[in-house]
Amino acid sequence: MERPVKVVQFGTGKMAVYTMRYVYEKGGEIVGAIDINPDVIGKDIGTIMGCEEKNVKVTALENAEEMMKNVKPDIAIVTTMSLLSDIKDAFLLCAKLGINAISTCEEAFYPWNSNPNLTKEIDELAKKNGCTITGSGYQDIYWGQLISSIAGSTQTIKKIKGSSSYNVEDYGIALARAHGAGLDLETFDKEVASQDRISDEERQKTIESGNYAPSYMWNVNGWLCSKLGLTVTSQTQKCVPQTYKEDIVSSTLGTTVKAGDATGMSAVVTTTTKEGITIESECIGKVYSKEDYDKNEWTIEGEPNTTIVVARPATVELTCASVVNRIPDVINAKPRISYNRKFWRIKL
């Protein structure tokens, strides 16, 4: 006997519209949905998805534990925030109940190098209760697996350099604000850029306290070093505001970003290793002008030099598809918080 994989959706915003639809298209079943927004609590998820009703109502966060105990999902998809500290309640609840979880949270891709104490707490609880907690998304393939595969065909490596851009309008207000979109340059410098003008010792103390705010590439560089067996000797991060010559209307922020103000930011993370290989990666997230578009480019310098360019990737769809397609791997993985990753039916 077989049955569909049962999924609970944490967060019902822009990304969830894709992940829920993809679950159904893969033959899975959404058995519950959770949100904190009073405007969507009680709504049928079909209404949110823009299709026929699915007879699944959005549950308030305070009732999530009871609902999950009742529906007994195989896995939860978490598409809410970008920092591990922001989604810890969802992850800890899943770990407590022994429910697998996968998230678009960028830090969750490799949280060991940015929030090790919280990561360890989730890891231990997941192992205790027999489930796997992990992060996936666009970075899983296009900043991670793809790059490690190219490295596997390279004789010698001196440097890995990558750059990727995306429109913060596509991902919701939390991500746009995290990129400093809409701030004047003085405020951006005070609230965003200044956080990385610190010594290595100060940064390490901030990381250990759980208060560090890594850019997406901070965790990607850590993942690549772990995957490639490299020993990190130093890692730095620099955030630079992006601007545009004209006003840009942001539907996500609900405002107009004035000419010369920050439309978002570029974050450059540089990692040096004991093996002599340097990784320099940049992510550019901003409110797009009419000239902007998504792009992803990585170069491995060595013997031979190799450059791969993904022109105009559908970053949102690729993010959500990566998460949904990883579900069998998560269900079948050993219990833990994971960073290293026939589908869709469970044999009973």
C-alpha positions in Angstrom: 0.0 0.0 0.0 1.2 3.5 -0.8 0.0 6.9 0.3 0.9 10.5 -0.6 3.6 12.3 1.4 1.8 14.6 3.9 3.2 18.1 4.2 2.5 21.0 6.5 3.3 24.5 5.2 4.9 27.1 7.6 4.2 30.5 6.1 1.7 31.2 3.3 3.3 34.1 1.5 4.8 34.5 -1.9 7.1 31.5 -1.8 4.4 29.2 -0.3 2.2 29.7 -3.3 4.8 27.9 -5.4 5.8 25.2 -2.8 2.3 24.2 -2.1 1.4 23.9 -5.8 4.6 21.9 -6.5 3.7 19.5 -3.6 0.4 18.8 -5.2 1.9 18.5 -8.7 4.4 15.9 -7.3 1.5 13.8 -5.9 1.9 15.0 -2.3 -0.8 16.4 0.0 -0.9 19.6 2.1 -2.5 18.6 5.3 -2.0 21.8 7.2 -0.7 25.4 6.9 0.5 27.9 9.5 0.8 31.7 9.6 0.9 34.7 11.9 -0.9 37.0 9.6 -4.5 37.6 10.8 -5.6 38.3 7.2 -4.9 34.7 6.1 -5.6 32.7 9.2 -8.8 30.7 8.6 -8.5 31.0 4.8 -8.5 27.9 2.6 -5.0 27.4 1.1 -6.7 27.0 -2.3 -7.8 30.6 -2.1 -4.2 31.6 -1.3 -2.9 29.5 -4.2 -5.5 31.0 -6.6 -7.2 27.6 -7.3 -10.0 25.5 -6.1 -10.4 25.0 -2.4 -8.3 22.3 -0.8 -10.3 21.9 2.5 -7.2 23.0 4.4 -7.5 26.1 6.5 -4.6 28.2 7.6 -3.9 27.7 11.4 -2.6 30.4 13.7 0.9 29.9 15.0 -0.3 29.4 18.6 -2.3 26.4 17.5 0.4 24.9 15.3 1.5 22.2 17.7 -2.0 20.8 18.3 -2.7 20.8 14.5 0.5 19.0 13.7 -0.1 16.4 16.3 -3.5 15.8 14.7 -2.5 15.7 11.1 0.8 13.8 11.6 2.8 15.2 8.6 5.8 13.5 7.2 7.5 16.9 6.7 7.1 20.6 7.1 8.1 23.2 4.6 9.2 26.5 6.2 9.1 29.5 3.9 9.2 32.5 6.3 12.4 34.3 7.2 16.1 34.2 6.2 17.8 33.8 9.6 17.9 30.7 11.7 17.0 32.7 14.8 13.8 33.9 13.1 12.6 30.4 12.2 13.9 28.6 15.3 10.4 28.2 16.8 9.2 26.4 13.7 12.4 24.2 13.6 12.3 23.5 17.3 8.6 22.6 17.2 9.2 20.1 14.4 12.3 18.7 16.2 10.2 18.3 19.4 7.5 16.5 17.6 9.8 14.3 15.5 8.7 15.9 12.2 11.1 16.4 9.4 11.5 20.0 8.2 13.0 21.8 5.2 13.3 25.5 4.7 14.1 28.2 2.2 15.9 30.0 5.1 19.3 30.9 3.6 21.2 30.6 6.8 19.8 27.1 7.4 21.8 25.9 4.4 24.9 25.8 6.6 24.2 27.4 10.0 27.2 25.9 11.8 29.4 28.9 10.9 27.0 31.7 11.9 24.8 30.4 14.7 26.5 27.2 16.1 24.8 27.1 19.5 21.3 27.2 18.2 22.2 24.8 15.4 23.5 22.4 18.0 20.3 22.7 20.0 18.2 21.9 17.0 20.5 19.1 15.9 20.4 17.4 19.3 16.6 17.6 19.5 16.2 16.3 16.0 18.5 13.3 16.7 16.7 12.6 19.9 13.3 12.5 18.3 14.3 10.9 15.0 13.8 13.6 12.4 15.9 15.7 10.0 15.9 19.5 9.8 17.6 21.2 6.8 17.8 24.2 4.5 17.6 24.1 0.7 16.5 26.4 -2.1 18.4 28.2 -4.9 21.7 28.1 -3.1 21.5 24.3 -2.8 22.1 23.8 -6.5 23.2 27.0 -8.0 25.6 28.2 -5.3 26.5 24.8 -3.9 26.1 21.4 -5.7 26.8 22.9 -9.1 30.0 24.6 -7.9 31.3 21.5 -6.1 30.6 19.4 -9.3 32.7 21.8 -11.4 35.5 21.6 -8.7 35.3 17.9 -9.0 36.4 18.1 -12.7 39.3 20.6 -12.0 42.9 19.4 -11.6 44.1 22.3 -9.4 42.1 25.1 -7.8 43.4 28.5 -6.8 40.3 30.5 -6.4 36.5 30.2 -6.6 34.6 33.3 -7.5 30.9 33.7 -7.7 28.2 36.4 -8.2 24.4 36.1 -8.1 21.7 38.7 -8.2 18.0 38.6 -7.4 15.0 40.9 -7.1 14.0 41.4 -3.5 10.5 42.2 -4.7 9.9 38.5 -5.3 10.5 37.2 -1.8 8.5 39.3 0.6 9.0 42.3 2.9 11.2 40.6 5.5 13.9 39.8 2.9 13.7 43.3 1.3 14.2 44.9 4.7 17.1 42.6 5.5 18.8 43.9 2.4 18.4 47.5 3.5 16.0 48.3 0.7 14.5 51.7 1.1 17.0 53.1 3.6 18.9 56.3 3.0 22.6 55.8 2.7 23.4 57.1 6.2 20.9 54.8 7.8 22.1 51.9 5.7 25.6 52.5 6.9 24.5 52.6 10.5 22.1 49.6 10.5 23.7 47.3 7.9 27.2 48.1 6.8 28.6 49.0 10.2 27.9 45.5 11.6 30.8 44.1 9.6 33.3 46.8 10.5 34.5 44.7 13.4 37.5 42.6 14.3 37.7 38.9 13.8 37.5 38.5 17.6 34.4 40.6 17.8 32.7 38.8 15.0 33.4 35.4 16.6 31.9 36.6 19.9 28.8 37.8 18.0 28.5 34.5 16.2 28.8 32.6 19.5 26.1 34.8 21.0 23.7 34.0 18.2 23.3 37.6 17.2 25.3 37.6 13.9 23.5 38.5 10.7 25.2 36.6 7.9 24.7 37.4 4.3 23.6 34.5 2.2 27.1 33.8 0.9 28.5 33.6 4.4 26.8 30.2 4.8 27.4 29.2 1.2 31.2 29.7 1.6 31.1 27.6 4.8 29.1 24.9 2.9 31.6 24.9 0.0 34.6 24.6 2.3 32.9 21.7 4.2 31.9 20.0 0.9 35.4 20.4 -0.6 37.3 19.4 2.6 38.8 22.9 3.0 40.0 24.3 6.3 38.8 27.9 6.9 41.5 30.2 8.2 39.6 33.5 7.9 36.3 34.8 6.6 35.1 38.4 6.1 31.9 40.0 4.9 31.3 43.5 3.4 27.9 44.9 2.6 27.6 47.7 0.1 24.4 49.6 -0.7 23.0 49.5 -4.2 21.4 52.7 -5.7 19.6 53.8 -8.8 19.4 57.1 -10.6 15.6 57.3 -10.6 12.8 56.6 -8.1 11.7 53.0 -8.1 8.3 51.9 -6.8 8.4 48.9 -4.5 5.1 47.0 -4.2 6.7 44.8 -1.5 7.8 47.7 0.7 4.7 49.6 -0.1 6.7 52.7 -0.9 8.9 54.5 -3.4 12.6 54.1 -3.1 14.0 57.5 -3.8 16.8 58.1 -6.3 20.1 57.7 -4.5 18.7 55.7 -1.6 19.5 52.0 -1.1 17.5 49.7 -3.4 19.2 46.8 -1.6 22.8 45.6 -1.2 25.7 43.7 -2.5 27.3 41.4 0.1 30.8 40.1 -0.6 32.2 37.2 1.5 35.9 36.3 1.2 37.1 33.1 2.7 40.8 32.0 2.9 41.7 28.4 3.6 44.7 26.4 4.9 44.9 24.7 1.5 45.6 28.0 -0.3 42.2 28.2 -2.0 40.3 31.5 -1.7 36.5 31.7 -2.1 35.0 35.1 -3.0 31.3 35.1 -3.4 28.8 38.0 -3.9 25.1 38.2 -3.7 23.2 41.2 -5.0 19.7 41.6 -3.7 17.8 44.8 -4.6 14.6 46.3 -5.9 15.1 45.9 -9.6 15.0 48.8 -12.1 13.7 48.1 -15.6 17.3 47.3 -16.7 18.0 44.6 -14.1 17.5 40.8 -14.3 18.6 37.8 -12.3 22.0 36.3 -13.1 24.3 33.7 -11.7 28.0 33.4 -12.6 30.8 31.3 -11.1 34.4 30.9 -12.1 36.9 28.4 -10.8 40.5 29.6 -11.4 43.1 26.9 -11.7 43.9 24.1 -14.2 41.7 24.6 -16.2 39.9 27.8 -15.7 36.1 27.3 -15.9 33.2 29.8 -15.9 29.6 28.9 -15.8 26.8 31.4 -16.4 23.1 30.9 -15.8 21.4 33.6 -17.7 18.2 35.0 -16.4 17.4 32.1 -14.0 13.8 31.9 -12.7 15.2 32.2 -9.1 11.9 32.0 -7.3 10.7 28.9 -9.1 14.1 27.2 -8.8 14.2 28.0 -5.1 10.8 26.4 -4.5 11.4 23.4 -6.8 14.7 22.7 -5.1 13.0 22.6 -1.7 10.1 20.4 -2.8 12.4 18.0 -4.8 14.6 17.6 -1.7 11.7 16.2 0.4 12.5 12.5 -0.3 16.1 13.1 0.7 15.1 14.7 3.9 12.6 11.9 4.8 15.1 9.2 4.0 18.1 10.9 5.8 19.5 10.1 9.2 18.1 12.2 12.0 20.0 15.5 12.4 20.2 19.1 11.3 21.6 18.5 7.8 23.5 20.7 5.4 24.4 18.1 2.8 21.5 16.8 1.0 10.8 7.8 -7.2 9.5 10.3 -5.4 6.6 11.3 -3.5 5.0 8.2 -2.1 5.6 6.3 1.1 5.2 2.6 1.2 3.2 1.5 4.3 
